[in-house]
Amino acid sequence: MRFLYPNMLWGLLALLIPILIHLFNFRRHKLVYFSNTAVLRSIQQENAKTRKLKYLVTLLLRCLFITAIVLAFAFPYSPEKQINVNTADNLIGIYIDNSMSMKGQSQRTTLIEDARQSARDLVHKLSPSNRYLLMTNSFEVQNEYPMNQEEMLDQLDRMNPDGTPVAMGEVIDRFGMLSRQHGFASSTLFVYSDFQSNTFDLSAAKADTTMQVVVVPMVPEYTSNLYIDSVWLASPIVQTGLTNDLMVRVVNQGDKEVKGLPVNFTMNGTMAASTTVDLEKNGSTEVELQFVVDHNGEQRCSVSLMDHPITFDDQYDFVLSVKPNLSVVELGAESSACALLFDDDEQFNYTLMEPSRFDLGAISKAQLLIVNETASMNETLQQTLLDAVAEGASLMVFPSADDPNNNGYLYQKLGLTLVEVDTNRTVVEDLAQQHAFFSDMILDLPQHPDLPQVRRHVRLKSNGVPTPLLTLQNGDPFLLTETVGKGQAFVMATALDARWSDMADNALFVPMMVKMAFMGGKMDRLSYTIGADKMLVWSDMDLEGDHHFLFANADRSFELMPASEVRNNRVYLYLNDNLPTAGFYDLLVNDTLNRVTAWNESRVESRMDFTDRDAIAPAFAKAGFDVAAVLDTNEFATADLVEAMAHQSSQWKLFALIALLALLGEIAVLRFWK
C-alpha cells in the first residue's frame, strides 16, 4: 500500500494527545472522607479494576480514531495497477469516438469537444518523448503513424468531428495491429466514448495482453430523442398529376409522451404536405402523407421534424424518380393482345422482342416482362428473366400454344410442374379478392361476376410456394403468383389465343396487366446511408466509350471520385471515403449530371441507450484486455495519472469507516459502561 499524500502521516503525532490525557487521569487522586471504610473496602477495590479497564478501552478507541482519520486523509492506494506511460517501447493511443451521438450536449459544451480537450490535457501532462496514435471512427490514414507530442496536439485540433458509427472492437483491433506493425512492445489506449449500446461491441477485437486500456466514459446531459427512422412509398410507382402516398416512421425515444409533433414534407424546397403526430413514451408510429408530383424527373425531397438538442436525425432526405413512362417488353415471335393494351398508351413504352434476338439492356430496364404463347426461350434467356424479376420487375408467363413443355426451366424455377393439357371446357370460379393484388383493384365483386371462360388450359402442379389468385371450377389454379427477390412473377394456365380462352376479352384482363406493370416499378433507391453503403449498383445507365464518375454537392465545394466497374450491363461504384454530411449529391458521368442521390446519417445511434459505467471494464476484461482504470475527463486537467489512478482506490473509504466505528464505540463506552 502507498499513500498519495504521505505528508499527512505527520498527523499520527496527534496520538500523543489521548495518551497524555490518559496518563494524567490515572495519576490524579481524589480524597474522600468517610467515617467507616471497613464495609466499603472490598467494593472500592473491585471498581478500581473496572475503571482502569474502561479507561484503557477508551484510550485504544481514541487512538484508533485518530490513526484511521490520518490514514484516510493520506489517501492510501494499491501500487499494483499502474498506467503504463512514459516508456520508450510503449505506444500511447487516444481513441475519440467521433460518431454523431458524441455531438450530444454535455454539462459544458458537447461530448466530443470535452473529449478533445481532455485528450489535450492528457498529452500535455505526459512526457514529450512519448509516441502517439490518434484513432477515430473515420480511420484517417494521416493519424495512424507514431507522432510526437506537438504533432499529436495538432492532429487533435484538426480531428474530423463527423464520423460514422463503428463497432468499438474494430477500432481497438486496428490500434493493436498498428502498434505491432510499428514495432512497439506494448501499448496503452485511452478510450473516449459515450459507449452507446448499439456500437459497444468488442467481438471484432482480438485479445491482447500487451495492450492496456484506460476507459473515459462521456456522459450526455440528455438521453431522450425524437427522430425519423425511415420513409417508404405505399406504391412503387409515382405518377404525375395523381395522389401518391408516402409513409414515415417517427420514433420517440424518451420517457415523456409527445402530442401534436409537426412533421413536414418538402419537395424541391417547397412544402408538399404536413401533419401532426402523437407519440407514446418510448414508442413509434407510422404517418401517411399524401402528395402530388407536377412533373417528371428527379425530385429532391425531405421529411423533417423539430427536436433539440439531438438534431442529426430530425431530417430524412430522399429522391423520388418520376419516370415519364413504364417499359413493357413482350417476348414472342408474334405480338399478342398485350400489344393492343400497351402499344398505343403514352404511359407505356412497349417493345416486342424475339427471343432469339433479345436485348439484355432493354430487359434489365423493363418494369413488366411478358412471355406470350409464341415464345420459345433457351435456359440462358429464362434465367435472365428471373434475374430481372429479382431486381424488381414483374413477369407474366403464358403457356406455349404449340408446345406447353416449352420454357420448362422457367416453370421449374418458379416451383411449378406442367402435368398435362386439359381440353375440357370450364370457367374461373374463385377469385382471391382479399389478396393484396386484388384488394385495391376490385372494390365490390358482383354476385354473379363475368369471369373468364376457358376452353383448354395447362394443369399446373405447385410445390406450395406460388399463391393461386384465380381458380377454375375443377380446382385447378388458373393464375398463380410468387415473389422472386424484389419482384413478382405471375403464371397463367391458359394462352391469350381465342382457341384457349376469352381471357383477352374479359374485364379482368386490362386492370390485371396494368397492375402488374405498376408493381414492377423497379424504382431507384430512395436514399443511401453514410458509412454503410460502400457499393452502389445501377443497371439503367447507357454508357459508351470512356467514362469517369464523380459525386459532388450542389455548389461543387465537395467532390469525390469513386472507383468504378462495368460488367453485365451494370455499373458498380465503390466509395472508399465517406461523404462528409447528409444531403443531396449529384452523380456526374463525364462531367454531365446523370442522377441525384440522397444520403442520410445512420439511425443506429438515434436510440440513446448507453452501457452502464460499471459494466464497461468487465466487458473489456472478458474480451481479453487489461483495464487499468475507468476515469473522468476532468481528472486529466486537475491531476497527474498517478493521482488519477490513486483516486480509483476505495481504501480510504475503509479507514473512514473504521474512524466512524471507533468514534461510535467511544461514545457507547462512556455512556453505557457504568
Secondary structure, DSSP 8 states (H G I E B T S, - for coil): -EESSGGGGGGGGGGHHHHHHHHHHHH-------S--TTTHHHHHHHHHHHHHHHHHHHHHHHHHHHHHHHHHT-EE-TTS----S-TTEEEEEEE--SGGGGSB-SSSBHHHHHHHHHHHHHHHS-TT-EEEEE-TT--GGGSS-B-HHHHHHHHHH--S------HHHHHHHHHHHHHHTT-SEEEEEEEE--BTTT---TTS---TTEEEEEEE---S---EEEEEEEEESSS---BTSEEEEEEEEEEESSS-EEEEEEEEEETTEEEEEEEEEE-TTEEEEEEEEEEB-SSEEEEEEEE---SS--TTSEEEEEEEE-SSEEEEEESSS--HHHHHHTT-TTEEEEEE-GGG--HHHHHH-SEEEE-TT----HHHHHHHHHHHHTT-EEEE---SS-TTTTHHHHHHTTEEEEEEE-S-EEEEEE-TTSHHHHTT-S---SS----EES-EEEEEE-S-SEEEEEETTS-EEEEEEEETTEEEEEESS-SSTTTBSGGGSTTHHHHHHHHHHHT-----S-EETTT--EEEES-----SS--EEEE-TTSS-EE--EEEEETTEEEEE-SS--SSSEEEEEEETTEEEEEEEEE--GGGSS--B--HHHHHHHHHHTT-EEEEE--TTHHHHS-HHHHHHTT--HHHHHHHHHHHHHHHHHHHHHH--
